[in-house]
Amino acid sequence: MNNKVPLTKVGADKLNEELRELKSVRRPRVIQAIAEAREHGDLKENAEYHAAREEQGFIEGRVKDIEGKLSNAQIIDIASMKDTGRVIFGTTVVIYDEDADKEITYQIVGEDEADIKAGKISVSSPVAMALIGKEADDVVVVNAPNGDKEYEIVEVKYI
């Protein structure tokens, strides 16, 4: 059974950078803070010690979380794939919303990378699921909470 979770190359690079920062910068800094707080004596009433221990717990949890995500990731570099013109994971899609009379650009990304303000939608979102497998000039219908929305695919980019 394949439990791989799709992740764009950019998303994987960001996670790797955060992991490097946590391991090489923040972890040593918090270890030093704990050592300094211990030198102040009584740990029961030492706020610096407790704050540093709490931060250490957060850092270690985040390291495990990122390592788990990366170990289960299927990293997809859309720029290196053959452009078939079809919408697939990682593609950037320009769609036309007739109701709003405007074009919207989305990149289809993994769950953890989704950021609607940055134009990145989750592969499991209703819009992405409607777009996958389609190509330019196709019309898709998305079942939205306030009724069906219709979009025309203007362009599919493998960037």
C-alpha positions as CSV (number, residue, x, y, z in Angstrom):
1,M,0.0,0.0,0.0
2,N,1.4,3.4,-1.0
3,N,1.0,5.9,1.8
4,K,3.1,8.5,0.1
5,V,1.8,12.1,0.4
6,P,2.4,14.4,-2.6
7,L,4.6,17.4,-2.0
8,T,6.0,19.9,-4.4
9,K,9.8,20.3,-4.7
10,V,9.4,23.9,-3.3
11,G,7.4,22.6,-0.4
12,A,10.0,19.9,0.3
13,D,12.8,22.5,0.1
14,K,11.0,24.7,2.7
15,L,10.5,21.8,5.1
16,N,14.2,20.8,4.7
17,E,15.2,24.4,5.4
18,E,13.0,24.6,8.5
19,L,14.4,21.2,9.7
20,R,18.0,22.5,9.3
21,E,17.1,25.7,11.2
22,L,15.5,23.7,14.0
23,K,18.4,21.3,14.3
24,S,21.4,23.6,13.8
25,V,20.2,26.9,15.3
26,R,17.1,26.6,17.6
27,R,17.9,23.2,19.3
28,P,21.5,24.3,20.4
29,R,20.1,27.7,21.5
30,V,17.4,26.1,23.7
31,I,19.9,23.6,25.2
32,Q,22.2,26.5,26.1
33,A,19.2,28.3,27.7
34,I,18.3,25.3,29.8
35,A,21.9,24.9,30.9
36,E,22.0,28.6,31.9
37,A,18.7,28.4,33.7
38,R,19.9,25.4,35.7
39,E,22.8,27.4,37.0
40,H,20.3,29.8,38.6
41,G,19.4,27.2,41.2
42,D,15.9,26.2,42.3
43,L,14.2,24.9,39.1
44,K,10.6,24.8,40.6
45,E,10.3,28.6,40.5
46,N,12.6,29.2,37.6
47,A,10.4,30.7,34.8
48,E,13.3,30.8,32.3
49,Y,14.0,27.1,32.8
50,H,10.3,26.2,32.3
51,A,10.0,28.4,29.2
52,A,13.1,26.9,27.7
53,R,11.9,23.3,28.4
54,E,8.6,24.2,26.8
55,E,10.3,25.5,23.7
56,Q,12.5,22.4,23.6
57,G,9.4,20.3,23.6
58,F,8.0,22.3,20.7
59,I,11.2,22.1,18.7
60,E,11.6,18.3,19.2
61,G,7.9,17.8,18.3
62,R,8.3,19.9,15.1
63,V,11.5,18.1,14.1
64,K,9.7,14.7,14.4
65,D,6.7,16.1,12.5
66,I,8.8,17.4,9.6
67,E,10.9,14.2,9.5
68,G,7.7,12.2,9.3
69,K,6.3,14.3,6.5
70,L,9.5,14.1,4.5
71,S,9.8,10.4,5.0
72,N,6.2,9.9,3.7
73,A,6.5,12.5,0.9
74,Q,6.5,11.8,-2.8
75,I,8.3,14.9,-4.0
76,I,7.0,16.0,-7.4
77,D,9.0,18.6,-9.4
78,I,6.4,19.7,-11.9
79,A,9.0,21.7,-13.9
80,S,10.8,18.5,-14.8
81,M,7.7,16.7,-16.0
82,K,6.4,16.3,-19.6
83,D,3.8,19.0,-20.3
84,T,0.8,17.1,-21.4
85,G,-1.5,20.2,-21.1
86,R,-3.5,18.3,-18.4
87,V,-4.0,19.6,-14.9
88,I,-2.0,17.4,-12.5
89,F,-0.6,17.8,-9.0
90,G,1.9,20.7,-9.0
91,T,0.6,22.5,-12.1
92,T,-0.4,26.1,-12.0
93,V,-3.9,26.6,-13.5
94,V,-5.5,29.9,-14.7
95,I,-9.2,29.7,-14.5
96,Y,-11.9,32.2,-15.5
97,D,-14.8,32.8,-13.0
98,E,-17.7,34.0,-15.2
99,D,-19.8,35.1,-12.2
100,A,-17.0,37.4,-10.8
101,D,-15.7,38.2,-14.4
102,K,-12.1,37.6,-13.4
103,E,-9.2,35.2,-13.8
104,I,-7.9,33.3,-10.8
105,T,-4.5,31.5,-10.7
106,Y,-4.0,28.5,-8.4
107,Q,-1.2,26.0,-8.0
108,I,-2.3,22.5,-6.9
109,V,-0.2,21.5,-3.9
110,G,-0.1,19.1,-1.0
111,E,-2.2,19.5,2.2
112,D,0.6,21.1,4.2
113,E,1.5,23.6,1.5
114,A,-2.0,24.9,0.8
115,D,-2.2,28.7,1.3
116,I,-5.2,30.3,-0.4
117,K,-3.8,33.8,-0.1
118,A,-0.7,32.7,-2.0
119,G,-2.8,31.0,-4.6
120,K,-1.9,27.4,-3.5
121,I,-4.8,25.1,-3.1
122,S,-4.8,21.6,-1.6
123,V,-5.0,18.7,-4.0
124,S,-7.9,17.4,-2.0
125,S,-9.9,20.6,-2.2
126,P,-13.1,20.6,-4.3
127,V,-11.7,23.0,-6.8
128,A,-8.5,21.0,-7.3
129,M,-10.4,17.7,-7.6
130,A,-12.6,19.3,-10.3
131,L,-9.6,20.5,-12.2
132,I,-7.4,17.4,-12.1
133,G,-7.3,15.6,-15.5
134,K,-8.8,18.5,-17.4
135,E,-7.1,20.9,-19.9
136,A,-7.3,24.4,-21.3
137,D,-10.8,25.4,-22.6
138,D,-12.5,22.7,-20.5
139,V,-15.3,23.9,-18.2
140,V,-15.5,22.5,-14.7
141,V,-18.3,22.6,-12.2
142,V,-17.3,22.8,-8.5
143,N,-19.9,21.9,-5.9
144,A,-19.6,24.9,-3.5
145,P,-21.5,25.5,-0.3
146,N,-23.6,28.2,-1.9
147,G,-24.3,26.3,-5.1
148,D,-22.4,25.0,-8.1
149,K,-19.6,27.3,-9.4
150,E,-18.5,27.0,-13.0
151,Y,-15.0,27.8,-14.2
152,E,-13.3,27.7,-17.6
153,I,-9.7,26.6,-17.7
154,V,-7.7,29.3,-19.4
155,E,-4.2,27.9,-19.1
156,V,-2.3,25.0,-17.5
157,K,1.4,25.7,-16.7
158,Y,4.1,23.2,-15.8
159,I,6.3,25.7,-13.8
